[in-house]
Amino acid sequence: SVLWRLGEGGDFAADPDAAYPWFDGAHGLEVLGDDRFLLYDNGGGNRLFSRLVEYQIDTDAMTAELVWEYPGEGVDDDWYNYSWGDVDPLPGGNRLMAAGNGSQGYDRSRLQEVTADREIAWRMWWPLDDELASGSFYVQRIPALAEPL
């Protein structure tokens, strides 16, 4: 049975301090523990930009606080992917993301690692041409196969 639903129209009160408290077209839900959740938010409707969001929920008060988002305040890195996308937490607090469908522009389909302070640790994107439409739906960090020299 369903215990509760998170999101617009769900069981939790939205964060009153968040400009966009809910996700639209979410992918890659990660349970971080202690009632914290991380996900890739495609965006859509009236909000045509994608982002990474982290929620802290309180199942007693039935509230959902948006505790972290990327790009977030003060970061000029907007993108929009109407489909696809993934985010994974990394040791040390960084987040690894795949910004999916690149049909909205040459720099929209990318892999990127961002810090908890919303700084780009590294980024890779690929251009599109008329003959090739590609993107990335899923990303996973794998351990190194050899020790660095």
Kinemage of the C-alpha trace (Angstrom):
@kinemage 1
@onewidth
@group {chain A} dominant
@subgroup {mainchain}
@vectorlist {calphas} color= white
{ca ser a 1} P 0.000 0.000 0.000
{ca val a 2} L 1.069 3.588 -0.599
{ca leu a 3} L 2.192 5.303 2.599
{ca trp a 4} L 2.583 8.803 1.150
{ca arg a 5} L 3.229 10.671 -2.116
{ca leu a 6} L 5.901 13.344 -2.617
{ca gly a 7} L 5.290 16.086 -5.170
{ca glu a 8} L 2.627 18.467 -6.341
{ca gly a 9} L -0.801 17.123 -5.390
{ca gly a 10} L 0.847 14.713 -2.935
{ca asp a 11} L 0.676 14.384 0.811
{ca phe a 12} L 3.350 16.907 1.877
{ca ala a 13} L 3.102 20.670 2.292
{ca ala a 14} L 5.404 22.450 -0.152
{ca asp a 15} L 8.401 24.466 0.992
{ca pro a 16} L 7.057 28.032 1.325
{ca asp a 17} L 10.523 29.519 0.734
{ca ala a 18} L 11.153 27.750 -2.583
{ca ala a 19} L 10.401 29.554 -5.854
{ca tyr a 20} L 9.670 26.148 -7.458
{ca pro a 21} L 8.963 23.737 -4.606
{ca trp a 22} L 8.058 20.692 -6.729
{ca phe a 23} L 9.656 18.709 -9.519
{ca asp a 24} L 8.144 18.153 -12.959
{ca gly a 25} L 9.257 15.083 -14.886
{ca ala a 26} L 11.573 13.561 -12.291
{ca his a 27} L 14.195 10.855 -12.869
{ca gly a 28} L 16.879 9.041 -10.930
{ca leu a 29} L 15.465 9.182 -7.410
{ca glu a 30} L 18.175 8.488 -4.828
{ca val a 31} L 17.378 7.770 -1.184
{ca leu a 32} L 20.090 9.483 0.863
{ca gly a 33} L 18.841 8.312 4.264
{ca asp a 34} L 17.347 10.256 7.177
{ca asp a 35} L 14.315 11.126 5.024
{ca arg a 36} L 16.443 12.906 2.381
{ca phe a 37} L 15.930 12.361 -1.329
{ca leu a 38} L 17.886 13.519 -4.397
{ca leu a 39} L 16.495 13.528 -7.936
{ca tyr a 40} L 16.903 14.891 -11.449
{ca asp a 41} L 14.070 17.318 -12.231
{ca asn a 42} L 13.500 17.716 -15.970
{ca gly a 43} L 11.185 20.705 -15.608
{ca gly a 44} L 8.358 21.524 -17.924
{ca gly a 45} L 5.050 23.315 -17.972
{ca asn a 46} L 5.721 26.902 -16.944
{ca arg a 47} L 9.265 26.150 -15.760
{ca leu a 48} L 11.341 25.362 -18.809
{ca phe a 49} L 14.626 24.555 -17.089
{ca ser a 50} L 16.043 21.389 -15.565
{ca arg a 51} L 17.785 21.044 -12.221
{ca leu a 52} L 18.959 18.705 -9.475
{ca val a 53} L 16.927 18.839 -6.255
{ca glu a 54} L 17.331 17.448 -2.755
{ca tyr a 55} L 14.434 17.254 -0.297
{ca gln a 56} L 14.300 16.768 3.443
{ca ile a 57} L 10.898 15.423 4.419
{ca asp a 58} L 9.231 15.308 7.811
{ca thr a 59} L 6.671 12.501 7.933
{ca asp a 60} L 5.291 13.689 11.275
{ca ala a 61} L 4.607 17.278 10.166
{ca met a 62} L 4.115 16.148 6.509
{ca thr a 63} L 6.400 18.872 5.147
{ca ala a 64} L 8.967 18.752 2.355
{ca glu a 65} L 11.847 21.216 2.471
{ca leu a 66} L 13.900 21.861 -0.659
{ca val a 67} L 17.343 21.852 0.997
{ca trp a 68} L 19.592 21.933 -2.098
{ca glu a 69} L 19.220 22.529 -5.802
{ca tyr a 70} L 21.513 22.935 -8.762
{ca pro a 71} L 21.887 25.309 -10.411
{ca gly a 72} L 20.335 27.152 -7.476
{ca glu a 73} L 20.760 30.669 -6.213
{ca gly a 74} L 23.691 32.601 -7.652
{ca val a 75} L 24.640 29.957 -10.217
{ca asp a 76} L 24.236 30.824 -13.899
{ca asp a 77} L 24.030 27.390 -15.525
{ca asp a 78} L 20.523 26.881 -16.821
{ca trp a 79} L 19.613 24.051 -19.147
{ca tyr a 80} L 16.442 22.277 -20.160
{ca asn a 81} L 15.970 18.637 -21.093
{ca tyr a 82} L 12.340 17.689 -21.511
{ca ser a 83} L 13.254 14.005 -21.155
{ca trp a 84} L 15.996 11.803 -19.730
{ca gly a 85} L 18.401 12.592 -16.925
{ca asp a 86} L 19.984 11.070 -13.853
{ca val a 87} L 21.805 12.129 -10.699
{ca asp a 88} L 23.866 10.142 -8.217
{ca pro a 89} L 25.359 11.206 -4.880
{ca leu a 90} L 29.114 10.713 -4.627
{ca pro a 91} L 31.319 10.227 -1.579
{ca gly a 92} L 32.307 13.612 -0.196
{ca gly a 93} L 29.020 15.303 -1.120
{ca asn a 94} L 29.425 15.864 -4.854
{ca arg a 95} L 26.661 14.935 -7.306
{ca leu a 96} L 27.168 13.277 -10.688
{ca met a 97} L 24.536 14.050 -13.310
{ca ala a 98} L 23.582 13.114 -16.835
{ca ala a 99} L 21.594 15.896 -18.504
{ca gly a 100} L 19.679 13.863 -20.996
{ca asn a 101} L 18.012 14.749 -24.255
{ca gly a 102} L 20.179 17.186 -26.173
{ca ser a 103} L 17.698 18.229 -28.820
{ca gln a 104} L 17.276 21.684 -27.256
{ca gly a 105} L 20.807 22.791 -28.127
{ca tyr a 106} L 24.363 21.700 -28.560
{ca asp a 107} L 25.373 22.071 -24.918
{ca arg a 108} L 22.291 20.599 -23.299
{ca ser a 109} L 23.357 16.959 -23.307
{ca arg a 110} L 26.181 16.583 -20.809
{ca leu a 111} L 27.750 14.672 -17.980
{ca gln a 112} L 28.706 16.858 -15.055
{ca glu a 113} L 29.912 16.645 -11.481
{ca val a 114} L 28.986 19.454 -9.109
{ca thr a 115} L 30.013 20.122 -5.531
{ca ala a 116} L 27.688 20.707 -2.585
{ca asp a 117} L 28.592 24.406 -3.016
{ca arg a 118} L 27.215 24.266 -6.606
{ca glu a 119} L 30.603 24.539 -8.277
{ca ile a 120} L 31.386 22.504 -11.381
{ca ala a 121} L 34.059 19.899 -10.618
{ca trp a 122} L 34.137 18.778 -14.265
{ca arg a 123} L 31.864 18.722 -17.289
{ca met a 124} L 31.673 16.953 -20.624
{ca trp a 125} L 29.115 17.749 -23.294
{ca trp a 126} L 28.716 16.770 -26.881
{ca pro a 127} L 27.399 18.791 -29.807
{ca leu a 128} L 24.581 17.604 -32.012
{ca asp a 129} L 24.354 17.784 -35.761
{ca asp a 130} L 21.545 17.177 -38.241
{ca glu a 131} L 22.465 13.509 -38.671
{ca leu a 132} L 23.049 12.489 -35.074
{ca ala a 133} L 20.670 12.983 -32.184
{ca ser a 134} L 22.139 11.646 -28.980
{ca gly a 135} L 21.937 12.149 -25.285
{ca ser a 136} L 22.519 10.507 -21.964
{ca phe a 137} L 19.831 9.045 -19.753
{ca tyr a 138} L 21.922 7.432 -17.040
{ca val a 139} L 25.336 7.915 -15.463
{ca gln a 140} L 27.255 5.821 -12.959
{ca arg a 141} L 30.677 6.417 -11.413
{ca ile a 142} L 32.770 3.281 -11.570
{ca pro a 143} L 35.927 2.718 -9.531
{ca ala a 144} L 39.288 3.073 -11.208
{ca leu a 145} L 40.571 -0.147 -12.731
{ca ala a 146} L 44.189 0.678 -11.890
{ca glu a 147} L 46.090 2.771 -9.391
{ca pro a 148} L 47.226 6.169 -10.715
{ca leu a 149} L 50.913 6.393 -11.579
